[in-house]
Amino acid sequence: MAMIDDLCDQLARDVLAAMDETGDDKLHDKISKILIDVSPTTQEVYLKAIRVLLAERRAREFLDRTLAAKRTGAAAPAGPRLVPDTGH
């Protein structure tokens, strides 16, 4: 299944780049709906890749802002809100 992982990872990267270029923050959902009609397995792998890439992007942006604040003496950005572990 390495081929499906590679294809979906590249598709997810291309979709994120297209989202940046077009400003369409729902483009990944539109692509997902096309995939579910053709191959639920492909859609599942694609969505995993999108989630991973979006999470990495958000974490990296926070890291970059935190380091920039430290280097310039500015206030650090507010960290994420901690949600208590409810056991689920």
Rosetta blueprint (number, residue, H / E / L):
1 M L
2 A H
3 M H
4 I H
5 D H
6 D H
7 L H
8 C H
9 D H
10 Q H
11 L H
12 A H
13 R H
14 D H
15 V H
16 L H
17 A H
18 A H
19 M H
20 D H
21 E H
22 T H
23 G L
24 D L
25 D L
26 K L
27 L H
28 H H
29 D H
30 K H
31 I H
32 S H
33 K H
34 I H
35 L H
36 I H
37 D H
38 V H
39 S L
40 P H
41 T H
42 T H
43 Q H
44 E H
45 V H
46 Y H
47 L H
48 K H
49 A H
50 I H
51 R H
52 V H
53 L H
54 L H
55 A H
56 E H
57 R H
58 R H
59 A H
60 R H
61 E H
62 F H
63 L H
64 D H
65 R H
66 T H
67 L H
68 A H
69 A H
70 K H
71 R H
72 T H
73 G L
74 A L
75 A L
76 A L
77 P L
78 A L
79 G L
80 P L
81 R L
82 L L
83 V L
84 P L
85 D L
86 T L
87 G L
88 H L
